[in-house]
């Protein structure tokens, strides 16, 4: 009896996120701004086609002038590449049995800058037996991970059930909570740790979301509002219960947009103003709602902390290329590879009957 040859399957793991312009030029900012307006902004505000280019080009010029004057250069893509390489390295080193008959390739992609996720998906579905999509933001919404899901539905259509899995609900994973809290306390400056008898506050920064549209109604798209609020409650409790805790209070700091309706109330500005009014001696800021630093965290939010002029303050960078985070993410990827493999095996078994 001749043994049946088992074909090695090919799986692609796509680590994806928004992306920002790496080389600061107006020409580079234009296509990114236009794509953001077409994909995200139009979900909450109706924009005539004729206005898209005008608004996008205005925003591009505004960003260019602001970043140029402040000598800001985004580190977002460099961090994302490092994260992708780390995850690839941990998967290559893994002894997981799921890799026994599979070749796994880890790839970077972006929504709004090249290499574009939607274009990449078209190519990958023709070359690979399975695709694991990893949107690099902990809380899902139509404006974040929902973009990746929509691109999957548009590209892969009816074949997506047996070929694509999207990692989700990362904010609920207790392993991530532990990595976050350990990282936070490990990064604290000695001067802030050494405060005795003073008030030390923590602002946890996350992207805000739409609460009501311009007519005062609940948004028609999934905003992730309840998930955002629950994630904050979990992390605040974990931090306050940590044996090394020095914080008198932890407050949510949302980054909101200016259009579309009513956004989340607990903003970065509000948290800083309250800490200032209540006489806090030191304030720490940590963007827990982002896996990689970008212009909204290391430029906008950090800038507001600097301008608040507390006696002591510290901006703790996003989890970025922390080895513990990359190892956890690699484990999550392998879990999804196993789940997709099991599903494919079940389908193949049914087809043979």
RAFEN-V722857 format. One record per residue. N is the residue number from 0. RES is the residue in one letter. SS is DSSP state (alpha for helix, beta for strand, coil for the rest). Layout:
BEGIN
n res ss
N RES SS
N RES SS
END
This chain:
BEGIN
n res ss
0 X coil
1 X coil
2 X coil
3 X coil
4 X coil
5 X coil
6 X coil
7 X coil
8 X beta
9 X beta
10 X beta
11 X beta
12 X beta
13 X beta
14 X beta
15 X beta
16 X beta
17 X coil
18 X coil
19 X coil
20 X coil
21 X coil
22 X coil
23 X coil
24 X coil
25 X alpha
26 X alpha
27 X alpha
28 X alpha
29 X alpha
30 X alpha
31 X alpha
32 X alpha
33 X alpha
34 X alpha
35 X alpha
36 X alpha
37 X alpha
38 X alpha
39 X coil
40 X alpha
41 X alpha
42 X alpha
43 X coil
44 X coil
45 X coil
46 X coil
47 X coil
48 X alpha
49 X alpha
50 X alpha
51 X alpha
52 X alpha
53 X alpha
54 X alpha
55 X alpha
56 X alpha
57 X alpha
58 X alpha
59 X alpha
60 X alpha
61 X alpha
62 X alpha
63 X alpha
64 X alpha
65 X alpha
66 X alpha
67 X alpha
68 X alpha
69 X coil
70 X coil
71 X coil
72 X coil
73 X coil
74 X coil
75 X alpha
76 X alpha
77 X alpha
78 X alpha
79 X alpha
80 X alpha
81 X alpha
82 X alpha
83 X alpha
84 X alpha
85 X alpha
86 X alpha
87 X alpha
88 X alpha
89 X alpha
90 X alpha
91 X alpha
92 X alpha
93 X coil
94 X coil
95 X coil
96 X alpha
97 X alpha
98 X alpha
99 X coil
100 X coil
101 X beta
102 X beta
103 X beta
104 X beta
105 X beta
106 X beta
107 X beta
108 X beta
109 X beta
110 X coil
111 X coil
112 X coil
113 X coil
114 X coil
115 X beta
116 X alpha
117 X alpha
118 X alpha
119 X alpha
120 X alpha
121 X alpha
122 X alpha
123 X alpha
124 X alpha
125 X alpha
126 X alpha
127 X coil
128 X coil
129 X beta
130 X beta
131 X beta
132 X beta
133 X beta
134 X beta
135 X coil
136 X coil
137 X coil
138 X coil
139 X coil
140 X coil
141 X coil
142 X coil
143 X coil
144 X alpha
145 X alpha
146 X alpha
147 X alpha
148 X alpha
149 X alpha
150 X alpha
151 X alpha
152 X alpha
153 X alpha
154 X alpha
155 X alpha
156 X alpha
157 X alpha
158 X alpha
159 X coil
160 X coil
161 X coil
162 X coil
163 X beta
164 X beta
165 X beta
166 X beta
167 X coil
168 X coil
169 X alpha
170 X alpha
171 X alpha
172 X coil
173 X alpha
174 X alpha
175 X alpha
176 X alpha
177 X alpha
178 X alpha
179 X alpha
180 X alpha
181 X alpha
182 X alpha
183 X alpha
184 X alpha
185 X alpha
186 X alpha
187 X coil
188 X coil
189 X alpha
190 X alpha
191 X alpha
192 X alpha
193 X coil
194 X coil
195 X coil
196 X coil
197 X coil
198 X coil
199 X beta
200 X beta
201 X beta
202 X beta
203 X beta
204 X beta
205 X beta
206 X beta
207 X coil
208 X coil
209 X beta
210 X beta
211 X beta
212 X beta
213 X coil
214 X coil
215 X coil
216 X coil
217 X coil
218 X coil
219 X coil
220 X coil
221 X coil
222 X coil
223 X coil
224 X alpha
225 X alpha
226 X alpha
227 X alpha
228 X alpha
229 X alpha
230 X alpha
231 X alpha
232 X alpha
233 X alpha
234 X alpha
235 X alpha
236 X alpha
237 X alpha
238 X alpha
239 X alpha
240 X coil
241 X coil
242 X coil
243 X coil
244 X coil
245 X coil
246 X coil
247 X coil
248 X beta
249 X beta
250 X beta
251 X beta
252 X beta
253 X beta
254 X beta
255 X coil
256 X coil
257 X coil
258 X coil
259 X coil
260 X beta
261 X beta
262 X beta
263 X coil
264 X coil
265 X coil
266 X beta
267 X alpha
268 X alpha
269 X alpha
270 X alpha
271 X alpha
272 X alpha
273 X alpha
274 X alpha
275 X alpha
276 X alpha
277 X coil
278 X coil
279 X coil
280 X coil
281 X beta
282 X beta
283 X beta
284 X beta
285 X beta
286 X coil
287 X coil
288 X coil
289 X coil
290 X coil
291 X coil
292 X coil
293 X coil
294 X alpha
295 X alpha
296 X alpha
297 X alpha
298 X alpha
299 X alpha
300 X alpha
301 X alpha
302 X alpha
303 X alpha
304 X alpha
305 X alpha
306 X alpha
307 X alpha
308 X coil
309 X coil
310 X coil
311 X beta
312 X beta
313 X beta
314 X beta
315 X beta
316 X coil
317 X coil
318 X coil
319 X coil
320 X coil
321 X coil
322 X alpha
323 X alpha
324 X alpha
325 X alpha
326 X alpha
327 X alpha
328 X alpha
329 X alpha
330 X alpha
331 X alpha
332 X alpha
333 X alpha
334 X alpha
335 X alpha
336 X alpha
337 X alpha
338 X alpha
339 X alpha
340 X alpha
341 X alpha
342 X alpha
343 X alpha
344 X alpha
345 X alpha
346 X alpha
347 X alpha
348 X alpha
349 X alpha
350 X alpha
351 X alpha
352 X coil
END
